[in-house]
Amino acid sequence: MQKPALPKGTRDFAPEVMARRNFILDHIRDTFEKFGFQALETPAVERLDVLTGKYGEEGDQLIFKILDSGDYLAGLSPSDFQDYKKLSPKIAEKALRYDLTVPFARFVTMHRSGLAFPFKRYQIQPVWRGDRPQKGRYREFYQCDADVVGTDSLLCEAEIILMINEVLDKLGLRNFTLKINNRKILSGLAEFVGHPDQVGPMCVAIDKLDKIGPEKVLEELAERGFGESACEKIRPLLALDGTYESKMAFLDEIFTHSETGRQGQAEIRQMLALGQAYTQARDFIQDYHLDFDLTLARGLTYYTGAIFEVKALGVSIGSISGGGRYDNLTGAFGMPGVSGVGFSFGVDRLYDVMEELQLFPAETALSTQVLFSNFGEAEQAFSLPLVRQFRQAGINTEIYPEAAKLKKQMQYAHQKNIPFVVLVGETELAQEKLMLKDMRTGAQLLLSAQEAQARVRAAEMG
């Protein structure tokens, strides 16, 4: 007999877990729609050539490839097996999506004639990565993306800051940092250290700062061709601290000959000014949990402007949200010059953070609000139209599907954490009333159907 097991990095979600996940997803979805975003879905399977080359060398290695059907090894020579990069496209034409942004860019390119630009979409679907499974990092996980394409207005970046804060506030997660930076600033830093053509490798290395520390970052930069002089210039950047104003002043000094770096600074300043205009906050940076972090790199190669990353404080989980501006992602599909910006929530990491901090409301796990008992044919016949009436009143209601002893039915209600049970016996039939039992207090009241509904709704409202 085969022992049931799951692939590493994947999970089942029991009903109580799904209730909590839906609590998160509902708040994210409501916020996205509040800001004018429309829902979109794309297939789980994409063409391999659509995905490769968009995530950098390390990202491409994590793409889950799907072997071609049939004799996929037919026609291959021994030399084909020497290089997996050349082998992969010959035996796998399809892959599971790595993220939602590249499929979105593919969608926009294919459907551009029917879209109204700027096009604002949100997407909540699973993605897959061949990563090493660990706490907070899975091979299958959900992302919640919101993107705008067809405009380079920094209003979009300002609204991303507002959306992130609104979602996390609704979820009760208020101890977090929203790190911001701009890839143009990182390009300016690459110019400053004498490697203007190696922005990508520099960002990949710096992006690992929190995981491996500054010395290992410098070692990796040296391995990538950064000389001793360049590494010594980068070293103080890895430990730079201070206020937003002091960091901007530092950049003013080193960007005297970098137009790109100064443009990145200007975009950060304008984004924050727009956020201030939106909110009229006393201190926008402090009130909206912002941290201008010059080492924030976000390793994905398609970012070209503002970049974001959210980290919950006081927990063991890493980032829970991130994103940025990408000026030409659709160009890879033959639609150049379309600027976009977006961000994504990692639902699985959000869940782990909220569970660790015990932020889920107790009522989140509730699904059924009322259970009608079932003691026989007469009682069932009396209850069925009332069950429908309760449901029409917006109350989640079920009836025990077969006649059974009271103990068994009450045990069922207890296991499902159902707060109310309607008992219908001979007395209730005779009086055409319902005995409403509050499972939390044990109190029982003989009520009409309308009175019972009112009691349930009142309890739900607290």
N, C-alpha and C positions, 0 to 999 in steps of 0.2 A: 504494500500500500504506500502510495506517495505521500510524504509529509507536506502539508500545505505551507508555503512560504512566499514571501514577497521579494522582488529584486531589491538589491541594496539601493538606498536613497529614495525609496517610494514608501507610501503609507496608505493604510485604510483610514477613513474618517467615519467614526461612529456617529449616530444621530446627535448625541450631546455635543460632539465636536463640530458637526455641521451647523448646529444652531449658533454656536459662537462664531464660526467662520462667516455665516450669513449676517450676523450682527455687524461684523467688520465690513463686509462687502456692501451691505445696504447703505451704510454711512458714506462709503467711498462713492458708490453709484449716485446717491442723492447729491453729493457735493459736485461731482462732475457735471451732472445735468443742470444743476443750479447755475453753473458758469457757462452753459450753452454748448456742452459737448454732446455728441450723438454716439449711440452704441454701434459697434462694428465687431464682426467676427471673421477670422480667416482660418483656413484649414490647418490642422495639426501638422500635416505633411507638406513640405515645400520642396521644390527642386533644389538639389545640392548646390548648383551653380548660382542660385539666387542668394544663398546664405554665405557661401565662402567668400573670403576677401573683405568682409564688412566688419569683422570683430577683432582684427589683428591676428598675429600668428598664434598666440596662446589661446584666444577665443576659438579660432578655427579648429584647434585640436580637441575642443570639448563638444563639438557638434556630434549628435547621435545620428549616424548614417544608417540607412536602410538598404540591406542587400537586395540587388535585383532578383526578381523571381526567376525560376528556372535554373539552368546551368550557367551561373554567373561567372564561372571560372573558364568557360569555353573560350578558346582563342588566345588565352594569356600565355606569355612566354616566361621562362624563369627570371629573365631580367626585370619583368614587370613587378616582381615581388621585392626588389631591392629598395624601392622608394615608395613609402605609403602615400605620399602626396600625389604621386602619379598613378598609383594603384587605385586609390579611392574612387575617382570619377569613372573608372573602367568597370567597377563592380557594384557601384552604388550611385544611382542617378537621383535619389530622393533622400531626405533627411527630416527628422523632427525639428520643429522650429526652435531656435536658440533664444530668441526674444520676440517681442511683438512689434518692434520698431521697423526692422527690415521688411517683414511681411507687409506692414502698413505702407512703407514706401513703394513696394511692388504693387499694392492695391491702388494707390493714388495714381501711379503711372498708367496702369491698365484701365482705370475708370475716369481719367481726368476730364473727359468731355461731359460727363454727367454730374460733376461735383461743383458746388459753389465755393469759391475760394475767397477768403481764407477758410480752409476746411478743418473743423474741430471734431475730433473723434476720441471716444474712450473705448478701451478694449479690456475685458477681464477674462483671461483664458490661461490654461497651463502652458508652460514651456519646459524644455528638457536640456540638461547639460551633463556631459560625462565627467562631472567633478567628483572629487573624493568626498563621500558623504561624511558629515559631522553635524554637531548641533547647530541649527540655524542654516545649514547648507544641504540642499537636497538635490537629487537628480531630476525629479519632477516637482515642479512648484508653480504656483499661480502668480501672475503679475497683473497689476491693474494700471494700465497706461492711459495717459491723457496727452494728446499731441495736437498742435496747430501747425498746419503747413500753408504756405502761400503768403506769408507776411514776415518781414524782419523787424516788426515793431517790438520794442522792449516792454510794451504793455503786457505782452504774453508772459514774459519772465516774471514781472511783478505779480501777475495773477497766479502763477505757479506757487510763489511764496505764500500767497493768501490761501490757496486751496490746501496746501500741505498743512498749514497751521489750523485751518478749519476742521479738516478730517481728524487730526490728532487731538484737537480739543474735544470734538464730539465723542471720541473713543476714551476720553479721560486721561490721555497720555500727554502730560504737560512738562515733563522733565526731559527735554531733548535739545539737540543742537542741529540747526540747519546750516550746514557749511556751504559757502558760495565761493566761486572763483570764476575765471574766464580763461579759455584755452589760448586766447591771444596774449594774455599775460604770461602764460607758460611759454609761448613762442618767443616773447620778449626776453624771458629768462634764458632760453636756449641761445638766443643771440648774444646775451650778456656774457655767457660762459664760453662763447666761441664755437658753438655747435648748432647753427641755425637750421641745418638740414636734418637734425636728429631729435626733433620735438617728440615724435612718436615713441622711440625707445626711451627717452627721458621720462615721459609720462608713465609708461608701463612700469618703470623702476620706482618712481616716486609714489605711484599709486599703492605700492606695497609697504609704505612707511609704517603704518599702524601694525602690520603683521610681522615684519622682520626687523624693524628698527633702522636708525639712520646709517649705522656702519655697514649693514648688509646692503642697503640701498646704494651706498657709495661703491661697494664691491661690485654690485651688478652693473652700475654705470661704467666702471672701469672695464669690465668684461665686454661691454657694448661699445667700447672705443673712446670713452671720455677720458682725456688725459688727466694727469695729476693736478694741473693748474685749474682745469674746469671743475674737478671734484672739490677742490678747496674753495672755489667760489660758491658751489652748491651747498657745501656743508653748513654754513650759517643759515641758509634758507630753510633747511630741514628742522631747525630749532627756533626759528623766528617766532616771537610771541609779541603781544602788545595789543593795542586798540586798533580799530579800523583806520583811524586817522594816522597813527604811527606807521602802519604798514603801507598806506598810500604814500606817505612822505618818503619812506624807504624806496618805493618804486619810482617816485619822482626823480630821485637821485640817480638810479641806475638805468633809467629808460631815456636818458637825454638823447640817445641816438637810435632809439627803437620806436618807429612809428606804430608798428603792430602792438607793442606793449602798451603804448599810451592810448591806443584805441580800446584795448581791453579795459584799461582803467576807466576811460570815459563811459563805456557801456555799464560797468559796475555802478558808477556814480549815478547815471541816468536811471538804471533799474531801481536803485534805492530811493531816488527822488520820486519816481512814479508810485512806488509802494507807500511812501509817506503821504503823497497826494491822495491816494485811495483811502488810507486809514485815518489820516489826521492824528497819528499816534504821537504820544509825548516823546518817545524814543523808539523809532521804527526798528532799529537794529536789535535793541534789547527786548522790546515787547514781542517781536516775532522770532526770537531765538536764533538770530543770525550770527554767524561767525565767518569773517573773511579770512579764508585759509589759503595761503599761497602754495601749500603742498597738496591741495586737493587737485587731483589730476584726472580721475576716472579714465581707466585705461583704454576704453573703446575708441577706436581710431576715427570714428565719424563725427565726433564733437568738434565744433569750430568756434563756439562762443561761450556764453554763460554755461556753467556746470553747477550742479546741486548734489548734495548728499546729506541725508538725515541720519543721525545716530541717537538712539535712546540712551539716556544716561543712567548709570546705576544698575545695568544689567550686563549679562555676558554675551548678548547678541551683537553682531556688527551693524552695518547700515540697514535701515528699513525702507529707505526710499532714495531715489537718485534720478538724475536726468541731465538734460542740457540742450544747447542749440546745435543744430546740424544744418549747414548751409547748402549741401549738395548731395544728400543721400539718394534722392531720386535720380541723380545724374548717372548713377551706375546702371539704371534701367532705361536710359535714353531720354530722360526728362530733366535737363540741367537747369540750374538757376532757381530752384524752388527751395526757399529757406523754410526750416521748420524748427520747432522747439517742443520738448515734451519731458515728461517724468513718469516714474513708475513706483508704485507701492509693492513691496514684497509681502503678500498676504501671510505667508507661512512664518516669516520673521515677525511680522506684527502680532500674529497669534501667540508666538512663543514669548514675546516681550510682555504682552498683556496678561498671559497666564503666569509668568514669573512675578509680575507686579500685582497680581490678583485684581485686575481692573474690570473683569467681566461682571456685569450686573447679575444678581442671583436669578432673576427671571429670564435671563437669556436662554437658558436650557429648556424653558417651557415651550411645548408645541401644542398639545391638547389642553384646553382650559377646563373642559367639562366632560366627564364620562357618565353616560347613562348606563345604569345597571340593566341586567337582563335575567329575569327569574322564570320566564316561561312565555308561551305564545300570546296570552292575553296582555301581559305586561309589555311585550315587545310590540304588539300591534298598537297599543296606546302610545308608546314612546317614539315610534318611527317618525310620525309627522312633527312631533316636538323637536326631535333631533334636527330635522330640516329647518324648522322655525328658528332654532338657536343659530344654526349656520347662516341663515339669511340675515340674522341680526349682527353678523360679523364676529361670532364667538366660535373659536375652534372647538368642535364637538365631535365625539365619537360614541358609539354604542358598543358594549361588549357583544361580540358576534354570536355567542351561544349562551343558552341558559346554564348557569353555574352557581355554585355556592357563593355566599356573600364573601367569605374569607378569601377565596381565590380572586374575585373581582377587585376587592380592596387591595390585595397584594399587587395586582396588576397596576392599579392607579398609583400606588406607592412607588413601584419600580420606575414608572414613567414620570414621576413627579407631577402628577395631575392635581391641581389645587382643589377642584370641586368634583364631587360625585353626586349624581341625581339618583336617588333610590325610589323605585316604583314597585310597590307591593300591593296587597289587597286593600289596605287602608287608603293609599293614594289613588288607586283605581276608583274606589267608591266615592271619594270626594273630588276626583278629577284635579288633584293637586300633585305637587312634586315635593319630595323630601330632599332638600339641598344640604349636603354635608360638606363642611369646610375641612379639608384634610389637614390643614395646618393647625387648626385650633380644636378640631373634633366637634365643634358646634353643629347642631342640626336644626333646620327650620322648615316648617310645612308652608309652602308658598305656591302662588299661581305661577304659570310659566313666565309671565311678564315680570313678576316680582323677582323670580329667580335670575332672569337675565339681568335685571337692574343690579342685583347683588354682585353678580360676577363682574359686570363692567365697573362697578364702584371699587371692587377689590383690585382690579387691574390698574385703575387710575391711582391707587394708593390712598 
